[in-house]
Amino acid sequence: MTVIAALPRSTLHLRLLAANDPGVTHVLYRDDHIAAEVELLFPGKGIALGRERRPPRNPLHLAAAFAANRRYYAQVRDLLAPLGIDRLILFLEGEPLERMLADRFTGPIELWEDGLSHYVDLTSPLWYAGRGAVQIASGFYPKGALSRRADRNRLIVRDRFETGDLVLPAPTRAPPQDRLLFIGSPLAEDGIVPRRRIAQGLTRIAAASPLPVAYLPHPREDTAEIAAMIDDIAGIDVAPLPHGIAPQVEAHGYRGFIAAASTALLDLGAFDQSLFAPRLFGLERMHSALAGWHANPVALAADEAGLARWMAELPRGIAR
């Protein structure tokens, strides 16, 4: 029997595994928040790996974190060695744990897409290099830490929109109602843009929209901070529960879906009703990356005029 191990990091990864049925033997996971779904989709196959100790804020704790993280990688190697893995499926190519496993593994390695960032570089290489330097100092696996991408020539790359050899069923959507859904991203949390620029972009969207807009927070966004940010923007409110893109659109109907840059627009499969609008938030690099992606199935607005045209062209047009 071929022993296949996969290392998903998110609900999307688990859904891709389940939908494409590679006959996985072991589902490796790091974070407790996906443990229940691992067990639901792959009963009895989950193996918890834990995770590195995060880089400490206090430099005095750096030596302890460094030693703990070096021990962590050794523990993972000892845990996986007896499994006799023949085939390894990864979803992230630039993370320390995945890089360590890829460097140690001698069998075939598949890289499955992890969402939008699989296709395009949305942030500067300097952002990744800076993060990698901090990780190296904290004892994370160092090889390749300053680079966003792995050498894909040594990987079997599989995805939905370029190689076309993965599928993902779209969630069922409730009948459309007269409102739009804005899908949030942790742009402020990751230090990519200040929150005031997010507020400015939302103000532009609200001013152009003839319909009310619901803001769906990303899991790493604080809903209280989002509510405070949009409190003074007429026409925008926090989306009702449940949150999470699939449960949200199954429970609530929308005419269209907007994001600065979010994998959720790919996962919805509502391509004629979806729009990327990073430039409205001052995200010029993200706009250029999406404009240059030849397989992008989602419309891209360059400015407020493009946003207004998209709104007017939505099914059962919503122009003023």
Secondary structure, DSSP 8 states (H G I E B T S, - for coil): ---EEEE--SHHHHHHHHHH----SEEEE--GGGHHHHHHHSTT-EEE--------SSGGGHHHHHHHHHHHHHHHHHHHGGG--SEEEES-SSSHHHHHHHHH--S-EEEE--SGGGTS--S-HHHHHHHHHHHHHTT---TTTT-S---GGGSEEE-SSSS--------------S-EEEE---TTTTTSS-HHHHHHHHHHHHHH-SS-EEEE--TTS-HHHHHHHHTTSTTEEE--S--SHHHHHHHS--SEEEESS-THHHHH--GGGEEE-GGGGT-HHHHHHHHT-TT--SEE--SHHHHHHHHHHSSS----
